[in-house]
Amino acid sequence: MFREMYGRSKYAYAHIGHLHSDEGRKSGLMYVERHETLAAPDAYAAGGGWLSGRSAKVITYSKLHGEVSRLTLRPEMVKGAARMPVAANDNVARERRAA
């Protein structure tokens, strides 16, 4: 059933989880988009100094025209956004532990 529906489609999209950055690739079969994470950095990432973007996207598709609009939201844009410490879990980065 999937193969039959997929074969008839004019536009095909795939969305996959985060690797800490956005990226889109077009192939002969479909457009594949990788999305950033919404999660705040955990203690390991915060302690290592790694930075990554945080966002969520609202994408509207038309059956006739494919993608027709896109809105990107970042945590600080959302009313009542949680005020989280640097780390999203209870762990504390080794360098920041009190002696």
Sine and cosine of phi, psi and omega as CSV:
sin_phi,cos_phi,sin_psi,cos_psi,sin_omega,cos_omega
0.00,0.00,-0.72,0.70,0.01,-1.00
-0.86,0.52,-0.74,0.67,-0.04,-1.00
-0.86,0.52,-0.65,0.76,0.00,-1.00
-0.91,0.42,-0.73,0.68,0.01,-1.00
-0.92,0.40,-0.69,0.73,-0.02,-1.00
-0.89,0.46,-0.66,0.75,-0.01,-1.00
-0.90,0.43,-0.45,0.89,0.00,-1.00
-1.00,0.04,-0.22,0.98,-0.10,-0.99
-0.97,0.24,0.62,-0.78,0.07,-1.00
-1.00,0.08,-0.57,0.82,-0.01,-1.00
-0.84,-0.54,0.68,-0.73,0.03,-1.00
-0.68,-0.74,0.74,-0.67,-0.04,-1.00
-0.75,-0.66,0.53,-0.85,0.12,-0.99
-0.74,-0.68,0.64,-0.77,0.01,-1.00
-0.83,-0.56,0.76,-0.65,-0.03,-1.00
-0.81,-0.59,0.30,-0.95,-0.07,-1.00
-0.92,0.39,0.02,-1.00,-0.18,-0.98
-0.98,0.20,0.52,-0.86,0.31,-0.95
-0.76,-0.65,0.56,0.83,0.07,-1.00
0.95,0.31,0.27,0.96,0.09,-1.00
-0.35,-0.94,0.36,-0.93,0.08,-1.00
-1.00,0.04,0.57,-0.82,0.10,-0.99
-0.33,-0.95,0.61,-0.79,0.06,-1.00
-0.77,-0.64,0.64,-0.77,0.02,-1.00
-0.70,-0.71,0.71,-0.70,0.02,-1.00
-0.96,-0.27,0.72,-0.69,0.09,-1.00
-0.83,-0.56,-0.04,-1.00,0.05,-1.00
-0.93,0.37,-0.28,0.96,-0.04,-1.00
-0.99,-0.14,-0.67,0.74,-0.10,-1.00
-0.22,-0.97,0.13,-0.99,0.12,-0.99
-0.98,-0.19,0.83,-0.56,-0.02,-1.00
-0.94,-0.35,0.81,-0.59,-0.03,-1.00
-0.85,-0.52,0.76,-0.64,0.07,-1.00
-0.98,-0.22,0.71,-0.70,-0.08,-1.00
-0.95,-0.33,0.50,-0.87,0.10,-0.99
-0.91,0.42,0.23,-0.97,0.06,-1.00
-1.00,0.08,0.40,-0.92,0.17,-0.99
-1.00,-0.08,-0.32,0.95,-0.10,-0.99
-0.93,0.37,0.60,-0.80,0.13,-0.99
-0.95,0.31,0.39,-0.92,0.01,-1.00
-0.88,0.47,0.62,-0.79,0.10,-1.00
-0.99,0.11,0.00,-1.00,-0.07,-1.00
-0.88,0.48,-0.63,0.78,-0.01,-1.00
-0.88,0.47,-0.75,0.67,-0.01,-1.00
-0.92,0.39,-0.67,0.74,0.00,-1.00
-0.90,0.44,-0.66,0.75,0.00,-1.00
-0.93,0.36,-0.50,0.87,-0.01,-1.00
-1.00,0.08,-0.17,0.99,0.03,-1.00
0.98,0.18,0.23,0.97,0.00,-1.00
-0.97,0.24,0.66,-0.75,0.02,-1.00
-0.90,-0.43,0.61,-0.79,0.12,-0.99
-0.55,-0.84,0.47,-0.88,0.04,-1.00
-0.96,0.28,0.39,-0.92,0.06,-1.00
-0.76,-0.64,0.85,-0.53,0.01,-1.00
-0.31,-0.95,0.28,-0.96,0.15,-0.99
-0.74,-0.67,0.54,-0.84,-0.03,-1.00
-0.87,-0.49,0.63,-0.78,0.15,-0.99
-0.95,-0.31,0.92,-0.39,-0.07,-1.00
-0.89,-0.46,0.78,-0.62,0.01,-1.00
-0.96,-0.28,0.77,-0.64,-0.01,-1.00
-0.91,-0.41,0.59,-0.81,0.11,-0.99
-0.95,-0.32,0.67,-0.74,0.06,-1.00
-0.87,0.50,-0.56,0.83,-0.06,-1.00
-1.00,0.00,-0.49,0.87,-0.17,-0.99
-0.84,-0.54,0.03,1.00,-0.04,-1.00
0.97,0.25,-0.59,-0.81,-0.01,-1.00
-0.93,0.36,0.78,-0.63,-0.02,-1.00
-0.87,-0.50,-0.29,0.96,0.08,-1.00
-0.35,-0.94,0.35,-0.94,-0.04,-1.00
-0.48,-0.88,0.69,-0.72,0.04,-1.00
-0.76,-0.65,0.76,-0.65,0.02,-1.00
-0.95,-0.32,0.78,-0.62,0.04,-1.00
-0.90,-0.43,0.69,-0.72,0.08,-1.00
-0.93,-0.36,0.44,-0.90,-0.07,-1.00
-0.79,0.61,-0.64,0.77,-0.05,-1.00
-0.94,0.34,-0.24,0.97,0.01,-1.00
-1.00,0.10,-0.31,0.95,-0.10,-1.00
-1.00,0.08,0.81,-0.59,-0.01,-1.00
-0.84,0.55,0.74,-0.68,0.01,-1.00
0.97,0.25,0.40,0.92,-0.01,-1.00
-0.82,0.57,0.66,-0.75,0.00,-1.00
-0.89,0.45,0.66,-0.75,0.07,-1.00
-1.00,-0.08,1.00,-0.04,-0.07,-1.00
-0.99,-0.13,0.53,-0.85,0.13,-0.99
-0.93,0.38,0.03,-1.00,-0.04,-1.00
-0.82,0.57,-0.70,0.72,-0.02,-1.00
-1.00,-0.09,0.64,-0.77,-0.04,-1.00
-1.00,0.06,-0.11,0.99,0.01,-1.00
-0.83,-0.56,-0.09,-1.00,-0.06,-1.00
-0.99,0.16,-0.15,0.99,0.01,-1.00
-0.94,0.33,0.48,-0.87,0.06,-1.00
-0.88,-0.47,0.74,-0.67,0.02,-1.00
-0.82,0.57,0.64,-0.77,-0.08,-1.00
-0.79,0.61,-0.66,0.75,-0.05,-1.00
-0.93,0.37,-0.35,0.94,-0.08,-1.00
-0.98,-0.21,0.00,1.00,-0.01,-1.00
-0.92,0.38,0.66,-0.75,0.06,-1.00
-0.96,0.27,0.63,-0.77,-0.02,-1.00
-0.96,0.27,0.00,0.00,0.00,0.00
